[in-house]
Amino acid sequence: MHFISPVLWQFLVNWLTHFALFPPEASEIAPYTDSLYFFLVLISLVGMTVVVLLVVLFSVMYRKERNPEPTQIEGSTLLEATWTIIPLALFMVTFVWGALLYFRIYNPPTNAMNIYIVGKQWMWKAEHPGGQHEINALHIPVNRAVQLTMISQDVFHSFSIPAFRVKREVIPGRYSTVWFKATQVGTYHLFCTQYCGTLHSQMIGQIVVMTPDDYEKWTNGSTSGASLAQNGERLFTSLGCSSCHSGNADSHGPSLAQAYGSKVQMANGSFATVDDAFLRDSILNPTMHQIAGYSPIMPTYQGQVSEEGLIDLVEYIKNLNSNYRVQQTLTTSTVQSTTPAAPAAGQGMVKQ
């Protein structure tokens, strides 16, 4: 909420934006973030003004000419209570306001569109579930919630879109998320705000906010021909995962169908939620999440699968609703390995 009239508020924001002193408010969360920011600036200016005026006032009132002999001044309970209660009230207002804003920023809507971001020296790579790939750019539709699932391939990075009031650390070996809803069509700056090496200043890009129709046209014209889930299925098969995760009663590994989002019991008796981080860790370090009832025989794929490959695998498992395709793949592989090769031309034939 704003403490000044909407007209004056919009004038202030437009004036700051026009003189490049403040980025535009181009996301749903931006006005709320700016309100808290300007509130903090306002109380800081008021506090500074009060302190400066009191210093000047006391310097005049108690200068040596007017008060040659020091005067003993007894404490005032009312004064002490005032300068304690007022700052405490301001701190509590700021705390509650900031907490509400925090929960709003860190809890994306359930229907948010998910896009994966991989940071690496020195570029941003965006991967859309439909198979669209972008370098140092991100195309999104206007007025639709977008969640970014981000990870770094090498060192610490920081994903920042000033116009959206978005900034999140991108860390090696761990997924971090951020969400936003763009409210204005246009092109906005993307920065890395964490020093990440010699070409850190060149790790920049642009966010292109499009109308739904234009975004659909871009999506249809930018697809690579296969979605992330389809790429993940091929990788799942090539790594031999089907043999242990077929869903059969004698399988060496747990069924992955509809596993995403569920709670599973671990070997130590605790329960864990199967999310993106859980799946990634299970692929790279299987002993980290040992599921009850299964032996720790799964090999690690550390160094064998890239971050993009891990994203493909995670997206495939997230969309795995049944074990039919896994079992079909396993059956096909078994038949191909047991069927003798056809004789070459001219071999195995009886000469007439």
C-alpha positions in Angstrom: 0.0 0.0 0.0 1.1 3.6 -0.7 1.2 6.3 1.9 0.8 9.0 -0.7 -1.8 9.6 -3.3 -1.7 7.3 -6.4 -1.4 10.3 -8.7 1.6 11.7 -6.8 3.1 8.2 -6.5 2.9 7.6 -10.3 4.3 11.1 -11.0 7.3 10.3 -8.7 7.9 6.9 -10.3 7.6 8.4 -13.9 10.0 11.2 -13.0 12.6 8.9 -11.6 12.3 6.5 -14.6 12.5 9.4 -17.1 15.8 10.6 -15.7 17.1 7.0 -15.5 17.3 7.2 -11.7 14.9 4.3 -11.2 14.0 1.3 -13.4 10.4 1.0 -14.6 7.9 -1.0 -12.6 7.3 -3.8 -15.1 6.2 -6.7 -12.9 3.4 -7.4 -10.5 5.6 -7.3 -7.4 7.5 -4.1 -8.4 5.1 -1.6 -6.9 5.0 -3.4 -3.6 8.8 -3.6 -3.4 9.1 0.1 -4.3 6.5 1.0 -1.6 8.6 -0.6 1.1 11.8 0.9 -0.3 10.5 4.4 -0.3 9.0 4.0 3.1 12.5 3.1 4.4 14.0 6.0 2.6 11.2 8.3 4.0 11.7 7.3 7.7 15.5 7.5 7.2 15.2 11.1 5.9 12.8 12.0 8.7 15.0 10.5 11.3 18.1 12.3 9.9 16.2 15.6 9.8 15.1 15.3 13.4 18.6 14.5 14.6 20.2 17.3 12.6 17.6 19.9 13.9 18.1 18.8 17.5 21.9 19.0 17.1 21.6 22.6 15.7 19.0 23.5 18.3 21.1 22.3 21.3 24.2 23.8 19.9 22.5 27.2 19.9 20.7 26.8 23.2 23.6 25.6 25.1 26.5 27.5 23.6 29.1 28.8 26.0 27.9 32.4 25.8 24.4 31.6 27.0 25.3 28.8 29.4 28.8 29.4 30.8 28.3 27.0 33.6 27.2 23.4 32.8 23.7 22.7 33.9 22.7 19.4 35.4 19.6 18.1 33.5 17.7 15.2 35.1 16.4 12.4 32.9 12.9 12.4 31.5 10.9 9.1 31.6 8.5 10.5 29.0 11.3 11.4 26.6 13.1 8.1 27.0 9.8 6.2 26.4 9.1 8.3 23.3 12.4 7.6 21.6 12.0 3.9 22.4 8.4 3.4 21.4 8.5 5.3 18.1 11.5 3.5 16.7 10.1 0.2 18.0 6.8 0.9 16.2 8.6 1.7 13.0 10.8 -1.4 13.2 7.7 -3.6 13.7 5.8 -2.0 10.8 8.9 -2.6 8.6 9.3 -6.2 9.9 5.6 -7.2 9.2 5.6 -5.4 5.9 8.8 -7.0 4.8 7.7 -10.5 6.0 4.5 -10.2 4.0 6.4 -9.1 0.9 9.0 -11.9 1.4 6.3 -14.6 1.5 4.7 -13.1 -1.6 8.0 -13.2 -3.5 9.1 -16.7 -2.4 5.7 -18.5 -2.9 5.0 -18.8 -6.7 1.4 -19.6 -7.9 0.7 -23.2 -8.5 0.0 -22.5 -12.2 3.3 -20.7 -12.8 5.1 -21.6 -16.1 8.5 -23.2 -15.3 11.6 -22.3 -17.2 15.1 -23.6 -16.4 18.1 -21.3 -16.3 21.8 -22.5 -16.3 24.4 -19.9 -15.5 27.9 -20.4 -16.7 31.0 -18.4 -17.4 29.9 -16.1 -19.0 26.4 -16.5 -20.3 22.8 -17.3 -19.3 21.2 -20.3 -20.9 17.4 -20.6 -20.8 15.6 -23.9 -21.5 11.9 -24.0 -22.0 9.9 -27.3 -21.4 8.8 -27.2 -25.0 12.4 -27.5 -26.2 13.2 -23.9 -26.9 16.7 -22.8 -26.0 18.0 -19.3 -25.6 21.4 -17.7 -24.8 21.5 -14.4 -22.9 17.8 -13.9 -23.6 14.4 -14.9 -22.2 11.1 -14.6 -24.0 8.0 -14.7 -21.8 4.3 -13.8 -22.1 2.9 -10.8 -20.4 0.5 -11.2 -17.4 1.5 -14.8 -16.8 3.3 -16.1 -13.7 6.7 -17.5 -14.6 9.0 -19.5 -12.3 12.7 -19.8 -13.0 14.5 -22.9 -11.7 18.2 -21.9 -11.8 21.6 -23.5 -11.2 25.2 -22.7 -12.0 27.5 -24.9 -13.9 30.7 -23.4 -12.5 30.9 -20.5 -10.0 28.5 -18.3 -8.1 26.3 -16.0 -10.3 23.3 -13.7 -9.5 20.3 -13.4 -11.8 19.0 -9.9 -11.7 16.1 -8.1 -13.6 15.9 -4.6 -12.2 12.7 -3.7 -13.9 11.0 -6.7 -12.3 12.7 -6.1 -8.9 14.1 -9.7 -9.2 17.4 -10.8 -7.9 18.4 -14.3 -6.9 21.7 -16.1 -6.3 22.6 -18.9 -8.8 24.7 -21.5 -7.0 26.6 -24.5 -8.2 25.1 -27.9 -7.2 21.9 -26.5 -5.9 18.6 -25.3 -7.5 17.3 -21.9 -6.6 13.9 -20.5 -7.8 12.4 -17.1 -8.4 9.1 -16.1 -9.9 7.5 -13.0 -11.4 4.6 -11.8 -13.5 5.5 -9.2 -16.2 2.9 -6.5 -16.6 4.3 -4.5 -19.5 5.3 -5.6 -23.0 8.8 -4.6 -23.8 12.5 -5.5 -23.6 14.3 -5.3 -20.2 17.9 -5.7 -19.0 19.2 -8.9 -17.5 22.4 -8.7 -15.4 24.7 -11.0 -13.4 25.3 -9.0 -10.2 27.8 -11.4 -8.6 31.4 -11.1 -9.7 32.1 -14.3 -11.5 35.3 -13.9 -13.3 37.1 -11.7 -15.9 34.2 -11.4 -18.3 31.6 -10.8 -15.5 30.6 -7.4 -17.0 29.7 -9.1 -20.3 27.3 -11.6 -18.7 24.3 -9.6 -19.6 21.1 -10.3 -21.6 17.6 -9.2 -22.2 14.1 -10.2 -21.1 11.5 -9.9 -23.9 8.0 -9.6 -22.7 5.5 -10.4 -25.5 1.7 -10.5 -25.9 0.2 -14.1 -25.7 -0.2 -14.3 -29.5 3.3 -13.1 -30.2 4.7 -15.5 -27.6 2.8 -18.4 -29.1 4.2 -17.5 -32.5 7.7 -17.3 -31.1 7.3 -20.7 -29.3 6.2 -22.4 -32.4 9.0 -21.0 -34.5 11.8 -21.6 -31.9 11.2 -25.2 -31.0 14.2 -27.6 -31.5 11.8 -30.4 -32.4 11.9 -32.2 -29.1 10.8 -31.2 -25.6 13.0 -31.4 -22.5 11.0 -34.5 -21.4 11.6 -36.2 -24.7 15.3 -35.5 -24.5 15.2 -36.8 -21.0 13.5 -40.0 -22.1 16.3 -40.7 -24.6 18.9 -40.0 -22.0 17.1 -42.2 -19.4 17.1 -45.1 -21.9 20.7 -44.6 -23.0 22.0 -44.6 -19.4 20.2 -47.9 -18.7 17.9 -46.5 -16.1 14.9 -48.5 -17.5 16.3 -51.8 -16.2 16.1 -50.8 -12.5 13.2 -48.4 -12.6 10.6 -50.3 -14.7 8.1 -50.5 -11.9 8.0 -54.3 -11.9 7.9 -56.2 -8.7 11.5 -57.5 -9.1 12.9 -54.1 -10.0 16.1 -53.1 -8.2 15.0 -49.5 -8.0 11.8 -47.7 -7.0 9.1 -46.8 -9.5 9.4 -43.3 -10.8 5.8 -43.0 -12.2 4.0 -40.1 -10.4 6.9 -40.0 -7.9 7.4 -36.2 -8.4 5.8 -34.3 -5.6 5.2 -37.3 -3.4 6.7 -38.2 0.0 8.9 -41.3 0.2 10.3 -43.1 3.2 14.0 -43.2 3.5 16.2 -46.0 4.8 16.7 -44.2 8.1 12.9 -43.9 8.7 12.5 -40.3 7.8 10.3 -38.9 4.9 11.4 -36.7 2.0 9.5 -34.9 -0.7 10.6 -35.8 -4.3 11.3 -32.4 -5.9 13.8 -31.2 -8.5 16.7 -31.1 -6.0 15.9 -34.6 -4.7 16.0 -36.0 -8.2 19.2 -34.2 -9.1 20.9 -35.3 -6.0 19.7 -38.9 -6.5 21.3 -39.1 -9.9 24.6 -37.6 -8.9 24.9 -39.0 -5.4 22.5 -41.9 -5.0 23.5 -42.7 -1.4 22.4 -39.2 -0.3 18.7 -40.3 -0.6 18.5 -44.0 0.1 14.9 -45.1 -0.2 13.6 -47.8 2.2 13.4 -51.3 0.8 16.1 -50.9 -1.9 19.7 -51.8 -1.8 22.3 -49.0 -2.4 23.5 -50.4 -5.8 22.7 -47.4 -8.1 26.0 -46.0 -9.6 26.7 -42.3 -9.6 26.5 -40.3 -12.8 28.7 -37.5 -11.5 30.7 -36.1 -14.5 28.7 -38.2 -17.0 25.6 -35.9 -17.3 25.7 -32.2 -17.9 23.5 -29.7 -16.1 21.3 -29.5 -19.2 21.1 -33.3 -19.3 20.1 -33.4 -15.6 17.4 -30.9 -16.4 16.1 -33.1 -19.2 16.0 -36.1 -16.8 14.2 -34.2 -14.1 11.7 -32.9 -16.6 11.1 -36.4 -17.9 10.6 -37.9 -14.5 8.3 -35.0 -13.5 6.0 -35.9 -16.4 6.2 -39.7 -16.0 2.6 -40.7 -15.2 3.0 -44.4 -15.7 5.7 -47.0 -16.3 4.3 -48.1 -19.6 6.9 -46.4 -21.8 9.7 -47.4 -19.4 8.6 -51.1 -19.6 8.1 -50.8 -23.4 11.6 -49.5 -23.8 13.0 -52.2 -21.5 11.2 -54.9 -23.5 12.4 -53.5 -26.8 16.0 -53.4 -25.6 15.7 -57.0 -24.3 14.3 -58.3 -27.5 17.0 -56.6 -29.6 19.7 -58.0 -27.4 18.4 -61.6 -27.5 17.4 -61.7 -31.3 20.2 -63.1 -33.4 21.5 -60.8 -36.1 20.2 -61.4 -39.6 22.8 -63.1 -41.9 24.6 -60.9 -44.2 23.9 -61.1 -48.0 25.3 -64.3 -49.4 25.8 -66.0 -46.0 23.8 -69.0 -44.6 22.4 -69.7 -48.1 22.4 -73.1 -49.8 24.0 -73.0 -53.2 21.8 -74.5 -55.8 
